[in-house]
Amino acid sequence: MKVIDINTWNRKQHFEHFSGLADPSFAVTIPFNVTKAYQVSKETKTSFFTRYLHDCMRAINAIENFKYRIENGGEVVAYDVIHTSPNNFKR
């Protein structure tokens, strides 16, 4: 984990813009072909959700900008790894 110096950060203007919003977040939607992952899950009788979540987290951790967080009253921090904590409810 490292603290980003906002004054020298190349994303300073983006940070300042989004910091002023009531909900400073965004969403990303992409086409994502899960056919092979679904087939492997069925063949191996493993959870498709777990496989999908694992693949998503691998992709997220491959992109530095997805590993930034705002902490400690506005400090921007870049994490080495982002971990997930999904809710798995049994029916």
PyMOL commands that set and color helices and strands:
alter all, ss='L'
color gray80, all
select helices_A, chain A and resi 6-8+12-19+35-44+48-61+64-67
alter helices_A, ss='H'
color red, helices_A
select strands_A, chain A and resi 2-3+68-71+75-78
alter strands_A, ss='S'
color yellow, strands_A
deselect
rebuild
show_as cartoon
